[in-house]
């Protein structure tokens, strides 16, 4: 079970932002690319599990709700790739 979902990302950051970050079609499809979102969320889960693995059995069966927010911040950072804003970088660094 992932720590966050595509819906969590869109609820937190807005559908428009997530669409802009994930729609890599040429020409743009005008929709969120679930595959791109899924990869970013999986990478965020891996990062979180990397930190938790020294103390807990991962993935956590019943993760605390704070991990949802942290996973969203980490996944969003990954979605920005080389266009990361200072605000997004700060949220990522705080999450880590």
C-alpha positions, 0 to 999 in steps of 0.5 A, a space after each residue: 500500500 503506497 503512503 500517498 496516492 495520485 488523489 492525495 497529490 491533486 488534493 494537496 497541490 491541485 490538478 492543474 499543477 500535477 497535470 503540468 508536471 506529468 503531461 509529457 506528451 507531444 503535443 500535450 494531452 491535457 491530462 495527468 499521466 498516471 504512469 508518471 505520477 505512479 513512478 514519482 510516488 513509488 520513488 517517494 515510498 522508496 526514499 521513505 522506506 530507506 529512512 525507516 528501514 533501520 528502525 522498522 519493518 517496511 513498508 509500514 502496514 499502518 503508516 501514520 498520516 504524516 507519511 502521506 504529506 511527506 510522500 506528497 512533498 517528496 513525489 512533487 519534488 521528483 516531478 519537478 525534475 530540473 525545474 524545482 522552485 525554492 518552495 518545492 525544494 524547501 518542502 522536500 528538504 523538510 520532509 527528508 
